Amino acid sequence: MTPKTDPPVMLLLHHGSVTETDVIGEITGKLKMIQVATGSSSFTLSQRLVFPYLYRTIGSLLDVITIEVDFVKRFGWTRVALLAEDKGSYKEMSKEVETLLRQSGIEIITSIFYRVEQLGQVMEKLKELDARVILHHASGQGSPLCHVFCQAYKYGLFGKKYVWLTLMQNVKDYRNLASSMHQKGKLSCNAEQVVQAAEGQFIIFRADAKHASEVGYEPKRPFTVKDPAEILREMKEQAWYNDDTRRILYQLNYDAIWAAALALNKSLPRLPPRIITNFKYTDLGTVTDALVPEMNRTNFFGASGPVSFSPHGSRMSWLSMEQIRNGTATLFGIYDQKSRNMTLSEKISLLWYIHGGVIPQSGYRTVRTLLVVADELKIAFTVLAVISIVITVVFLLVTIVKWKTQLIQNSWPLMNSVIALGCIFLAVNVILQGSATQLSSTSHIPCNAFVWLFVTGFTLSFGTMLLKMWGVYRLFRYQQDWGLQVELRMLSGVAVLLVIDILMLIIWQLTDPLVVKDRLLPESRDGAKMVRYQTLYRQCHSGSAMGWAIAFIVYKGLLLLVSVCLVWPTWVMSMKRDAGDSSQVGLAMVIIALATVVGVPVGVLVQEEPNVNFGVIAGFTLFAIIATVLLLLIPKLIALKRGEMEPSLWSPLRPYIEELFDDVGDKKPSRAIENGDANTSDNNQGDGSAAQI
């Protein structure tokens, strides 16, 4: 590695290109020798497995991309385009920042790798996609950026609607650079066109202590080797100092020497005296083991600012934030990589002087509105639902308190209690449905609760009424004896229907449960204000919801069809013979059937209108509940007040019904059934006891 006459090397200081640093870094890695480099910020040199002992006082391109994420978030942009020169490091930078931006919820419009001759097509695509904020990664020598601004000028991607941010550009005077390139025939635009396109755009480069002082960033300093201003004065006195070269490049070399010297000095107590006085290459492993912890703990304030190393050995320091004004890069802020703190020397409004002093938008600003059920509507139906529950509870209390009276026994109290329970389930479902549009997007339990309450409530109420009417129909048609056993048999049929419901719901719950999902309605745009209006409505959804809905509709539809065929003849029979509350149950079934046939299709058609959807479904549901309970309750209250055994709201209509449907029903004497005992009496005089159901 060195001539035989040179002394052995404990540690290597190196300034060179990425290729040189790469080759030497692999060699020092195999030799187990510390290498401190200053000239390459290549992405690949951050691979610690390949370059385990490489440290750089210049930051890696891998580390500087965090400024792009913080810059975008600082100004509230939500969509950006990525543009990168088609070369290894810049492509990797673009890929890495894309990942970080997506993790931060930033939309990536497009990510393009380009060659200079393709820039015309690139600009066409950016304009087509309406890209407003463009993050650019390219060589720091400035020529690619001049080509980009030249094409941006030709395609109109500059001015108050556009923001360009380019990383690691070490050129200060873009007017001179563009003029030189144009004169040599390397640039199709003249200097003024490039300067016009670049006006107000942003670039990032390395910063030093002087930069930080200029913007007022003065953090607490660790150990300081020397005042940075004094170091700079001493450098400028040297013959090799060139004002055309960014001073940071000199400062990085100065800090590399100090980083190595400090690490060597602090590791001396852990090195055997023999190695210090007579070092040999066979001792390199011991020296490196002592140096590595000290290099990792490096923390001092040097010529270029604070010096410390990231876990992959690159410099964590400051970045200068510059804006191109009249062709010249002008400092306006400092970014601290370690703390990710951004300090600006000017008011934010001054940065956007070409944008009218207002932060430009990254595209259409989205204003989202979530459609919810109006509070007035929700309160109104909640009150109605509570009233229906109170009425139902009154009905249950009357049934329980007067359980042993003939009036209640003739109306099948067990089945009426089940009907009341189903009505309560449906009313509770209405109350909960009012808040469905305001559910949390992560709360899925209420969605499934709605379905369970509605399905079981419908079966307990309507299913029980259907089987009750079926029992009445069989009594009249077949003159069967009537008692508690028959009522329990009918309730077992309700239990079968309920089991079918529960099995279907469990399978649905286990295979594809309902979840809260936001649906987006067609959006509208205001071009003048650059606002995109989006309207969302929140609903319970699952992939198989439509299939299960069809299954339940078919299943419940069959029950409705049976009820239509059964209710009419049974209702007429019960009207003629004054059979308990069967006529009221029949009328309630007709109301429920009509409410279902009308309400369900209308509710499906207006799903995108929460107020209408809730109003229709809740309105029909509560109407059916209240009508059912009142039809069952009022006749009993009237009868109890009058002291009648079996009152009927339809008594005044009986002569007309008998005349109109004289051929309907059985002319034989009916059976009087009480407490399970069959007693036959002649009903021809009209004063006997009719069958009480």
C-alpha positions as CSV (number, residue, x, y, z in Angstrom):
1,M,0.0,0.0,0.0
2,T,3.0,2.3,0.6
3,P,6.6,2.2,-0.4
4,K,8.8,0.2,1.8
5,T,10.7,3.3,2.9
6,D,7.4,4.9,4.3
7,P,6.4,4.1,7.9
8,P,3.4,1.9,8.5
9,V,0.0,3.6,8.5
10,M,-2.4,3.4,11.4
11,L,-5.2,5.5,9.8
12,L,-5.8,6.8,6.3
13,L,-6.9,10.4,5.4
14,H,-8.2,10.6,1.8
15,H,-9.7,13.1,-0.5
16,G,-10.8,11.8,-3.9
17,S,-13.6,10.9,-6.2
18,V,-16.3,8.3,-5.5
19,T,-14.4,5.7,-7.6
20,E,-11.2,6.3,-5.7
21,T,-13.0,6.3,-2.3
22,D,-14.9,3.1,-3.3
23,V,-11.7,1.1,-4.3
24,I,-9.6,2.3,-1.4
25,G,-12.6,1.8,1.0
26,E,-12.8,-1.9,0.1
27,I,-9.0,-2.3,0.7
28,T,-9.1,-0.6,4.0
29,G,-12.0,-2.7,5.0
30,K,-10.1,-5.9,4.3
31,L,-7.0,-4.5,6.1
32,K,-9.2,-3.4,9.1
33,M,-7.9,0.2,8.8
34,I,-9.8,3.4,9.6
35,Q,-10.3,5.6,6.5
36,V,-11.5,9.2,6.8
37,A,-12.6,10.6,3.5
38,T,-13.8,14.1,2.5
39,G,-14.5,14.0,-1.2
40,S,-17.4,11.7,-1.9
41,S,-21.0,11.8,-0.7
42,S,-22.0,8.7,-2.8
43,F,-25.0,6.7,-1.7
44,T,-23.1,3.4,-2.0
45,L,-20.4,4.3,0.5
46,S,-23.0,4.1,3.3
47,Q,-23.1,0.3,3.0
48,R,-21.5,-0.6,6.3
49,L,-21.0,-4.3,5.5
50,V,-18.8,-3.3,2.5
51,F,-17.1,-0.3,4.1
52,P,-17.0,-1.1,7.8
53,Y,-14.2,1.4,8.7
54,L,-15.0,4.3,6.4
55,Y,-15.9,7.7,7.9
56,R,-16.7,10.8,5.9
57,T,-16.7,14.4,7.0
58,I,-18.9,15.1,4.0
59,G,-22.5,13.9,4.5
60,S,-23.9,11.0,2.5
61,L,-26.6,11.6,-0.1
62,L,-28.6,9.0,1.9
63,D,-28.8,11.4,4.9
64,V,-29.6,14.7,3.1
65,I,-32.9,13.5,1.7
66,T,-34.6,14.1,5.1
67,I,-34.6,17.8,4.3
68,E,-36.9,17.2,1.3
69,V,-39.4,15.5,3.5
70,D,-39.3,18.2,6.1
71,F,-39.4,21.0,3.5
72,V,-42.5,19.5,1.9
73,K,-44.2,19.1,5.3
74,R,-43.1,22.5,6.5
75,F,-45.1,24.2,3.7
76,G,-48.1,21.9,3.8
77,W,-47.7,20.3,0.4
78,T,-49.5,17.0,-0.1
79,R,-48.5,16.0,-3.7
80,V,-45.1,16.1,-5.3
81,A,-43.3,14.9,-8.4
82,L,-39.8,13.3,-8.3
83,L,-37.2,13.9,-11.0
84,A,-33.7,12.4,-11.0
85,E,-30.8,12.3,-13.3
86,D,-30.5,8.7,-14.6
87,K,-27.4,7.9,-12.6
88,G,-26.9,5.5,-9.6
89,S,-26.7,7.8,-6.6
90,Y,-29.4,10.2,-7.8
91,K,-31.8,7.3,-8.7
92,E,-31.2,5.8,-5.2
93,M,-31.9,9.2,-3.6
94,S,-35.2,9.5,-5.5
95,K,-36.3,6.0,-4.5
96,E,-35.4,6.5,-0.9
97,V,-37.2,9.9,-0.6
98,E,-40.2,8.4,-2.3
99,T,-40.4,5.8,0.5
100,L,-40.1,8.5,3.2
101,L,-42.7,10.7,1.6
102,R,-45.2,8.0,1.2
103,Q,-44.7,7.0,4.8
104,S,-45.6,10.7,5.7
105,G,-48.8,10.5,3.6
106,I,-47.5,12.6,0.7
107,E,-48.9,11.7,-2.7
108,I,-46.2,10.9,-5.4
109,I,-47.6,12.1,-8.7
110,T,-44.7,10.5,-10.7
111,S,-41.1,9.5,-10.3
112,I,-39.0,10.0,-13.4
113,F,-35.3,9.2,-14.2
114,Y,-34.1,11.3,-17.2
115,R,-31.2,11.9,-19.5
116,V,-30.7,15.4,-20.8
117,E,-31.9,14.6,-24.3
118,Q,-35.2,13.3,-22.8
119,L,-36.1,16.4,-20.8
120,G,-38.6,17.7,-23.4
121,Q,-40.7,14.6,-23.0
122,V,-40.3,14.8,-19.2
123,M,-41.6,18.3,-19.1
124,E,-44.6,17.4,-21.2
125,K,-45.5,14.6,-18.7
126,L,-45.0,16.9,-15.7
127,K,-47.3,19.5,-17.3
128,E,-49.9,16.8,-18.2
129,L,-49.9,15.6,-14.6
130,D,-50.2,19.1,-13.3
131,A,-47.1,18.8,-11.1
132,R,-46.6,21.9,-9.1
133,V,-43.9,20.9,-6.6
134,I,-40.9,19.0,-8.1
135,L,-38.1,17.5,-6.1
136,H,-35.0,17.2,-8.3
137,H,-31.8,15.1,-7.8
138,A,-28.9,15.7,-10.1
139,S,-25.1,16.3,-10.3
140,G,-23.9,19.2,-8.1
141,Q,-21.9,20.8,-10.9
142,G,-24.9,22.8,-12.1
143,S,-25.1,21.8,-15.8
144,P,-28.0,19.3,-15.4
145,L,-29.9,22.0,-13.5
146,C,-29.3,24.5,-16.3
147,H,-30.7,22.0,-18.8
148,V,-33.7,21.4,-16.6
149,F,-34.5,25.1,-16.2
150,C,-34.0,25.6,-20.0
151,Q,-36.7,23.0,-20.7
152,A,-38.9,24.3,-17.9
153,Y,-38.7,27.7,-19.6
154,K,-39.7,26.2,-23.0
155,Y,-42.7,24.3,-21.5
156,G,-43.8,27.0,-19.1
157,L,-43.1,25.0,-15.9
158,F,-41.9,28.1,-13.9
159,G,-43.3,31.1,-12.2
160,K,-45.8,31.5,-9.4
161,K,-47.5,28.1,-9.9
162,Y,-44.3,26.0,-9.6
163,V,-41.7,25.1,-7.0
164,W,-38.4,23.4,-7.8
165,L,-36.1,22.0,-5.0
166,T,-32.7,20.5,-6.1
167,L,-30.3,18.9,-3.7
168,M,-26.6,19.3,-3.3
169,Q,-25.8,22.0,-5.9
170,N,-22.4,23.7,-5.3
171,V,-22.8,26.4,-8.0
172,K,-23.5,29.9,-6.8
173,D,-23.7,31.9,-10.1
174,Y,-26.1,30.3,-12.6
175,R,-26.1,33.2,-14.9
176,N,-22.4,32.8,-15.7
177,L,-22.7,29.0,-15.9
178,A,-25.7,29.1,-18.3
179,S,-23.9,31.8,-20.4
180,S,-20.8,29.7,-20.6
181,M,-22.7,26.6,-21.6
182,H,-24.8,28.5,-24.2
183,Q,-21.6,30.0,-25.8
184,K,-20.1,26.6,-26.1
185,G,-23.2,25.2,-27.8
186,K,-24.1,22.9,-24.8
187,L,-27.3,24.7,-23.9
188,S,-30.1,25.6,-26.2
189,C,-31.4,28.5,-24.0
190,N,-29.5,31.7,-23.3
191,A,-28.6,32.8,-19.8
192,E,-31.5,35.2,-19.4
193,Q,-34.0,32.4,-20.2
194,V,-32.4,30.1,-17.7
195,V,-32.3,32.8,-15.0
196,Q,-36.0,33.6,-15.6
197,A,-37.0,30.0,-15.2
198,A,-34.8,29.6,-12.1
199,E,-36.0,32.7,-10.3
200,G,-37.3,32.0,-6.9
201,Q,-36.4,28.3,-7.0
202,F,-34.5,26.4,-4.2
203,I,-31.3,24.5,-3.9
204,I,-29.5,22.7,-1.0
205,F,-25.8,22.4,-0.3
206,R,-23.5,21.9,2.7
207,A,-23.4,24.7,5.3
208,D,-20.7,25.9,7.6
209,A,-20.6,27.9,10.8
210,K,-20.6,31.2,8.9
211,H,-23.8,30.2,7.1
212,A,-25.4,29.4,10.4
213,S,-24.4,32.7,11.9
214,E,-25.8,34.6,8.9
215,V,-29.3,33.1,9.5
216,G,-29.1,33.5,13.3
217,Y,-28.7,29.7,14.1
218,E,-26.5,29.5,17.1
219,P,-27.0,26.1,18.9
220,K,-25.0,25.1,21.9
221,R,-21.5,24.1,20.7
222,P,-19.5,21.1,21.9
223,F,-15.7,21.1,22.1
224,T,-14.4,23.7,19.7
225,V,-11.0,23.2,18.1
226,K,-10.7,26.8,17.0
227,D,-13.0,29.7,16.1
228,P,-14.3,29.0,12.6
229,A,-13.9,32.6,11.5
230,E,-10.2,32.5,12.5
231,I,-9.7,29.2,10.7
232,L,-11.2,30.7,7.5
233,R,-9.0,33.7,7.7
234,E,-5.9,31.5,8.0
235,M,-7.1,29.4,5.0
236,K,-7.5,32.5,2.8
237,E,-3.9,33.5,3.5
238,Q,-2.7,30.3,1.9
239,A,-1.7,30.2,-1.7
240,W,-3.9,27.2,-2.5
241,Y,-7.1,28.9,-1.4
242,N,-9.4,29.8,-4.4
243,D,-12.4,32.1,-4.0
244,D,-14.2,30.3,-6.8
245,T,-14.3,27.1,-4.8
246,R,-16.9,26.8,-2.1
247,R,-15.1,27.2,1.2
248,I,-16.9,24.2,2.6
249,L,-14.7,21.9,0.6
250,Y,-11.6,23.2,2.4
251,Q,-13.3,23.1,5.8
252,L,-14.2,19.5,5.3
253,N,-10.6,18.5,4.9
254,Y,-9.6,20.5,8.0
255,D,-12.3,18.8,10.1
256,A,-11.2,15.3,8.8
257,I,-7.7,15.9,10.2
258,W,-9.1,17.0,13.5
259,A,-11.5,14.0,13.7
260,A,-8.7,11.6,13.2
261,A,-6.3,13.4,15.6
262,L,-8.9,13.5,18.4
263,A,-9.8,9.8,18.0
264,L,-6.1,8.9,18.0
265,N,-5.5,11.0,21.1
266,K,-8.4,9.5,23.0
267,S,-7.5,5.9,22.1
268,L,-3.8,6.2,23.3
269,P,-4.5,5.1,26.9
270,R,-5.9,1.8,25.6
271,L,-3.0,1.0,23.3
272,P,0.1,-0.8,24.5
273,P,3.3,1.4,24.7
274,R,5.0,-0.9,22.2
275,I,2.4,-0.2,19.5
276,I,2.7,3.5,20.0
277,T,6.5,3.6,19.7
278,N,7.0,0.7,17.2
279,F,3.7,0.2,15.2
280,K,3.6,-2.6,12.7
281,Y,0.8,-3.7,10.3
282,T,0.3,-6.8,12.4
283,D,-0.9,-4.4,15.1
284,L,-3.5,-2.8,12.8
285,G,-6.4,-4.8,14.3
286,T,-5.6,-3.7,17.8
287,V,-5.3,-0.1,16.8
288,T,-8.6,-0.1,14.8
289,D,-10.5,-1.7,17.7
290,A,-9.4,1.1,19.9
291,L,-10.1,3.8,17.3
292,V,-13.6,2.7,16.2
293,P,-15.4,3.6,19.5
294,E,-13.7,7.0,19.6
295,M,-14.6,7.7,15.9
296,N,-18.3,6.8,16.7
297,R,-18.2,9.2,19.7
298,T,-16.8,12.0,17.7
299,N,-18.4,15.3,18.6
300,F,-16.7,18.6,18.2
301,F,-17.2,22.0,16.5
302,G,-14.8,22.4,13.6
303,A,-14.3,24.7,10.7
304,S,-17.5,23.6,8.9
305,G,-19.6,23.4,12.0
306,P,-20.5,20.4,14.3
307,V,-18.8,17.2,13.4
308,S,-20.3,13.8,14.3
309,F,-21.0,10.6,12.4
310,S,-24.1,8.6,11.6
311,P,-24.3,4.8,12.2
312,H,-23.1,4.3,8.6
313,G,-20.1,6.6,9.1
314,S,-21.2,9.7,7.2
315,R,-21.2,13.3,8.5
316,M,-24.3,14.6,10.4
317,S,-24.0,18.4,10.0
318,W,-25.8,21.4,8.6
319,L,-27.3,22.0,5.2
320,S,-27.6,25.5,3.6
321,M,-31.0,26.3,2.1
322,E,-30.6,28.7,-0.8
323,Q,-32.9,30.5,-3.2
324,I,-31.9,31.5,-6.7
325,R,-32.5,35.2,-7.1
326,N,-31.4,37.0,-10.3
327,G,-29.3,34.0,-11.1
328,T,-27.4,33.8,-7.8
329,A,-27.9,31.3,-5.0
330,T,-28.8,33.3,-1.9
331,L,-28.8,31.8,1.6
332,F,-32.1,32.0,3.5
333,G,-32.0,29.1,6.0
334,I,-30.1,26.3,7.8
335,Y,-31.2,22.7,8.3
336,D,-29.7,20.7,11.1
337,Q,-29.5,17.1,10.0
338,K,-29.1,15.7,13.5
339,S,-32.1,17.5,15.1
340,R,-34.0,18.0,11.8
341,N,-34.5,21.6,12.8
342,M,-35.1,24.2,10.0
343,T,-34.1,27.8,10.8
344,L,-35.1,30.6,8.3
345,S,-33.6,34.0,8.2
346,E,-36.5,35.6,6.5
347,K,-40.3,35.7,6.9
348,I,-41.9,32.8,5.0
349,S,-43.9,35.3,2.9
350,L,-40.6,36.8,1.6
351,L,-39.6,33.4,0.1
352,W,-42.7,33.5,-2.0
353,Y,-42.2,36.9,-3.6
354,I,-42.8,35.5,-7.1
355,H,-45.9,33.8,-5.8
356,G,-47.5,36.9,-4.4
357,G,-46.3,36.3,-0.9
358,V,-48.4,33.2,-0.5
359,I,-47.2,29.7,-0.2
360,P,-48.1,28.0,-3.5
361,Q,-50.3,25.0,-3.5
362,S,-49.0,21.6,-4.6
363,G,-52.1,21.1,-6.6
364,Y,-55.8,21.4,-6.0
365,R,-56.4,21.7,-2.2
366,T,-58.9,19.1,-1.2
367,V,-61.8,20.0,1.0
368,R,-63.6,17.0,2.3
369,T,-67.1,16.9,3.7
370,L,-68.5,13.9,5.6
371,L,-72.2,13.5,5.1
372,V,-73.9,12.7,8.4
373,V,-77.5,12.5,9.6
374,A,-78.7,16.0,10.6
375,D,-78.9,16.4,14.4
376,E,-82.5,17.7,14.2
377,L,-83.5,14.5,12.3
378,K,-81.6,12.3,14.6
379,I,-83.1,13.9,17.7
380,A,-86.6,13.7,16.2
381,F,-86.4,10.0,15.4
382,T,-84.7,9.2,18.7
383,V,-87.6,10.8,20.5
384,L,-90.1,8.8,18.5
385,A,-88.1,5.6,19.1
386,V,-88.1,6.3,22.8
387,I,-91.8,6.9,22.7
388,S,-92.4,3.7,20.9
389,I,-90.3,1.8,23.5
390,V,-92.4,3.4,26.3
391,I,-95.6,2.4,24.6
392,T,-94.3,-1.1,24.1
393,V,-93.2,-1.3,27.8
394,V,-96.7,-0.2,28.8
395,F,-98.2,-3.0,26.6
396,L,-95.9,-5.5,28.3
397,L,-96.8,-4.2,31.8
398,V,-100.6,-4.5,31.0
399,T,-100.0,-8.0,29.7
400,I,-98.0,-9.1,32.8
401,V,-100.3,-7.4,35.4
402,K,-103.5,-8.7,33.8
403,W,-101.9,-12.0,32.8
404,K,-104.6,-14.3,34.3
405,T,-107.6,-12.4,33.0
406,Q,-109.6,-13.9,30.2
407,L,-109.0,-10.8,28.1
408,I,-105.2,-11.3,28.1
409,Q,-105.3,-15.1,28.0
410,N,-107.5,-15.0,24.9
411,S,-104.8,-12.9,23.1
412,W,-101.9,-15.3,23.7
413,P,-99.8,-13.3,26.1
414,L,-96.6,-15.2,25.5
415,M,-96.7,-14.5,21.8
416,N,-97.6,-10.8,22.4
417,S,-94.7,-10.5,24.8
418,V,-92.3,-11.8,22.1
419,I,-93.9,-9.4,19.6
420,A,-93.2,-6.5,22.0
421,L,-89.6,-7.7,22.5
422,G,-89.1,-7.6,18.7
423,C,-90.5,-4.1,18.5
424,I,-88.1,-2.9,21.2
425,F,-85.1,-4.4,19.3
426,L,-86.2,-2.5,16.2
427,A,-86.6,0.8,18.1
428,V,-83.2,0.5,19.7
429,N,-81.8,-0.2,16.2
430,V,-83.3,3.1,15.0
431,I,-81.6,5.0,17.8
432,L,-78.2,3.5,17.0
433,Q,-78.6,3.9,13.2
434,G,-78.9,7.7,13.8
435,S,-75.2,7.7,14.7
436,A,-74.1,5.3,12.0
437,T,-72.7,8.0,9.7
438,Q,-70.5,9.3,12.5
439,L,-68.9,6.0,13.4
440,S,-65.2,5.9,13.9
441,S,-63.5,4.4,10.8
442,T,-61.9,1.8,13.1
443,S,-65.1,0.9,15.0
444,H,-66.7,-2.1,13.3
445,I,-68.8,-3.6,16.1
446,P,-71.7,-1.2,15.7
447,C,-72.1,-2.2,12.1
448,N,-72.7,-5.8,12.9
449,A,-74.9,-4.9,15.9
450,F,-77.2,-3.0,13.6
451,V,-77.8,-6.0,11.4
452,W,-78.3,-8.4,14.4
453,L,-80.9,-6.0,16.0
454,F,-82.8,-5.5,12.8
455,V,-82.9,-9.1,11.6
456,T,-83.8,-10.6,15.0
457,G,-86.2,-7.8,15.8
458,F,-88.1,-8.4,12.6
459,T,-88.3,-12.1,13.2
460,L,-89.4,-11.8,16.8
461,S,-92.2,-9.3,15.8
462,F,-93.4,-10.1,12.4
463,G,-92.5,-13.8,12.5
464,T,-94.5,-14.2,15.8
465,M,-97.5,-12.4,14.3
466,L,-97.3,-14.6,11.2
467,L,-97.3,-17.8,13.2
468,K,-100.1,-16.4,15.5
469,M,-102.3,-15.8,12.4
470,W,-101.4,-19.3,11.2
471,G,-102.7,-20.7,14.5
472,V,-105.9,-18.7,14.2
473,Y,-106.4,-19.9,10.6
474,R,-106.0,-23.5,11.6
475,L,-108.4,-23.1,14.5
476,F,-111.2,-21.7,12.3
477,R,-110.5,-24.0,9.3
478,Y,-110.1,-27.3,11.2
479,Q,-112.0,-26.5,14.4
480,Q,-108.9,-27.5,16.5
481,D,-108.8,-27.4,20.2
482,W,-106.8,-24.4,21.6
483,G,-104.6,-24.0,24.6
484,L,-101.2,-23.3,26.1
485,Q,-99.6,-26.2,24.3
486,V,-100.6,-24.9,20.9
487,E,-99.3,-21.4,21.8
488,L,-95.9,-23.0,22.8
489,R,-95.9,-25.0,19.6
490,M,-96.3,-21.7,17.6
491,L,-93.5,-20.2,19.6
492,S,-91.3,-23.1,18.8
493,G,-91.8,-22.1,15.1
494,V,-90.6,-18.6,16.0
495,A,-87.6,-20.2,17.7
496,V,-86.8,-22.1,14.4
497,L,-87.0,-18.9,12.4
498,L,-84.7,-17.2,15.0
499,V,-82.2,-20.0,14.8
500,I,-82.1,-19.7,11.0
501,D,-81.4,-16.0,11.4
502,I,-78.7,-16.5,14.0
503,L,-76.9,-19.2,11.9
504,M,-76.9,-17.0,8.8
505,L,-75.6,-14.0,10.8
506,I,-72.8,-16.1,12.5
507,I,-71.6,-17.4,9.1
508,W,-71.7,-13.8,7.7
509,Q,-69.8,-12.6,10.8
510,L,-67.1,-15.2,10.6
511,T,-66.5,-15.1,6.8
512,D,-66.8,-11.5,5.9
513,P,-68.0,-9.1,8.7
514,L,-69.2,-5.6,8.1
515,V,-66.6,-2.8,8.5
516,V,-66.9,0.9,8.4
517,K,-66.0,2.3,5.0
518,D,-66.0,5.8,3.5
519,R,-67.5,6.2,0.0
520,L,-66.5,9.1,-2.2
521,L,-69.2,10.8,-4.3
522,P,-68.3,12.6,-7.6
523,E,-66.1,15.6,-6.8
524,S,-66.4,19.2,-8.0
525,R,-63.6,21.7,-8.6
526,D,-63.1,25.4,-8.3
527,G,-60.3,26.3,-10.7
528,A,-60.1,29.9,-9.5
529,K,-59.5,28.9,-5.9
530,M,-57.6,25.7,-6.7
531,V,-60.0,23.7,-4.5
532,R,-61.3,20.2,-5.0
533,Y,-64.5,19.5,-3.1
534,Q,-65.0,15.9,-2.1
535,T,-68.1,14.6,-0.4
536,L,-67.9,11.3,1.6
537,Y,-70.5,9.2,3.3
538,R,-69.7,6.6,5.8
539,Q,-71.4,3.2,5.6
540,C,-71.1,-0.4,6.8
541,H,-69.7,-2.5,4.1
542,S,-68.4,-6.0,3.3
543,G,-67.4,-7.7,0.1
544,S,-70.3,-10.1,0.4
545,A,-72.9,-7.7,1.8
546,M,-75.0,-7.7,-1.4
547,G,-75.1,-11.5,-1.4
548,W,-76.2,-11.7,2.2
549,A,-78.7,-8.9,1.7
550,I,-80.3,-10.8,-1.2
551,A,-80.4,-13.9,0.9
552,F,-82.2,-12.2,3.8
553,I,-84.5,-10.3,1.4
554,V,-85.5,-13.6,-0.3
555,Y,-85.9,-15.3,3.1
556,K,-88.0,-12.5,4.6
557,G,-89.8,-12.0,1.3
558,L,-91.1,-15.5,1.5
559,L,-92.5,-14.8,5.0
560,L,-94.2,-11.6,3.6
561,L,-95.6,-13.6,0.7
562,V,-97.0,-16.2,3.1
563,S,-98.5,-13.5,5.2
564,V,-100.2,-11.9,2.2
565,C,-101.9,-15.2,1.4
566,L,-102.8,-16.0,5.0
567,V,-103.8,-12.6,6.5
568,W,-106.9,-11.9,4.4
569,P,-109.0,-15.0,5.0
570,T,-107.9,-15.2,8.7
571,W,-108.6,-11.5,9.2
572,V,-112.1,-11.9,7.8
573,M,-112.8,-15.0,9.9
574,S,-111.6,-13.2,13.1
575,M,-113.7,-10.2,12.3
576,K,-116.8,-12.2,12.0
577,R,-116.2,-14.3,15.1
578,D,-114.6,-11.6,17.3
579,A,-111.5,-13.8,17.9
580,G,-109.3,-12.1,20.4
581,D,-106.9,-9.5,19.0
582,S,-106.4,-11.5,15.8
583,S,-108.0,-8.8,13.6
584,Q,-105.6,-6.2,15.0
585,V,-102.6,-8.5,14.5
586,G,-103.7,-9.0,10.9
587,L,-104.0,-5.3,10.3
588,A,-100.5,-4.8,11.8
589,M,-99.1,-7.4,9.5
590,V,-100.5,-5.6,6.5
591,I,-98.9,-2.3,7.7
592,I,-95.5,-4.0,8.3
593,A,-95.7,-5.7,4.9
594,L,-96.4,-2.4,3.1
595,A,-93.7,-0.6,5.1
596,T,-91.2,-3.2,4.2
597,V,-92.1,-3.4,0.5
598,V,-91.9,0.4,0.1
599,G,-89.2,1.3,2.7
600,V,-86.5,-1.3,1.8
601,P,-86.2,-0.4,-2.0
602,V,-86.4,3.3,-1.3
603,G,-83.7,3.0,1.4
604,V,-81.4,1.1,-1.0
605,L,-81.9,3.8,-3.7
606,V,-80.9,6.7,-1.5
607,Q,-77.9,5.2,0.3
608,E,-75.8,8.2,-0.8
609,E,-78.1,10.6,1.0
610,P,-77.8,9.9,4.7
611,N,-80.6,12.1,5.8
612,V,-83.1,10.6,3.3
613,N,-81.9,7.1,3.8
614,F,-82.2,7.3,7.6
615,G,-85.5,9.2,7.4
616,V,-87.1,6.6,5.1
617,I,-85.9,3.5,7.0
618,A,-86.4,4.9,10.5
619,G,-89.7,6.5,9.5
620,F,-91.2,3.3,8.1
621,T,-89.7,1.2,11.0
622,L,-91.1,3.4,13.7
623,F,-94.5,3.7,12.0
624,A,-94.8,0.0,11.8
625,I,-93.7,-0.4,15.5
626,I,-96.1,2.2,16.9
627,A,-99.0,1.0,14.7
628,T,-98.5,-2.6,15.8
629,V,-98.2,-1.8,19.5
630,L,-101.2,0.6,19.5
631,L,-103.4,-1.9,17.6
632,L,-102.6,-4.5,20.3
633,L,-102.7,-2.1,23.3
634,I,-105.7,0.2,22.7
635,P,-108.5,-2.4,22.4
636,K,-107.3,-4.0,25.7
637,L,-107.2,-0.7,27.5
638,I,-110.7,0.1,26.3
639,A,-111.9,-3.3,27.2
640,L,-110.4,-3.2,30.7
641,K,-112.0,0.2,31.3
642,R,-115.4,-1.1,30.2
643,G,-115.1,-4.4,31.9
644,E,-115.7,-6.4,28.7
645,M,-114.3,-9.8,28.2
646,E,-113.3,-9.5,24.6
647,P,-113.7,-6.1,23.0
648,S,-113.2,-5.4,19.4
649,L,-112.6,-2.1,17.5
650,W,-114.4,-3.7,14.6
651,S,-117.8,-4.5,16.3
652,P,-119.7,-1.8,14.5
653,L,-118.5,-3.2,11.1
654,R,-119.5,-6.8,11.9
655,P,-122.9,-6.8,10.2
656,Y,-121.5,-5.4,7.0
657,I,-118.6,-7.9,7.0
658,E,-121.0,-10.8,7.5
659,E,-123.2,-9.7,4.7
660,L,-120.3,-9.1,2.3
661,F,-118.5,-12.3,3.2
662,D,-121.4,-14.5,4.0
663,D,-119.9,-17.4,2.2
664,V,-116.6,-17.2,4.1
665,G,-116.1,-19.2,7.3
666,D,-117.7,-22.1,8.9
667,K,-121.5,-22.2,9.6
668,K,-121.0,-24.9,12.3
669,P,-121.1,-24.0,15.9
670,S,-117.7,-22.9,17.1
671,R,-115.9,-24.2,20.1
672,A,-115.4,-22.2,23.2
673,I,-112.0,-22.9,24.6
674,E,-110.9,-21.8,27.9
675,N,-107.8,-22.9,29.8
676,G,-107.4,-25.9,27.5
677,D,-111.0,-27.3,28.1
678,A,-113.3,-27.7,25.1
679,N,-116.9,-26.7,25.8
680,T,-119.4,-26.7,23.0
681,S,-122.3,-24.2,23.0
682,D,-124.9,-23.1,20.5
683,N,-124.0,-19.8,19.0
684,N,-127.1,-19.4,16.8
685,Q,-128.6,-16.9,19.2
686,G,-125.4,-14.8,19.3
687,D,-125.2,-14.8,23.1
688,G,-122.9,-17.8,23.6
689,S,-119.2,-17.7,24.1
690,A,-117.3,-17.5,20.8
691,A,-113.8,-18.9,20.4
692,Q,-111.5,-16.6,22.2
693,I,-108.0,-16.3,20.7
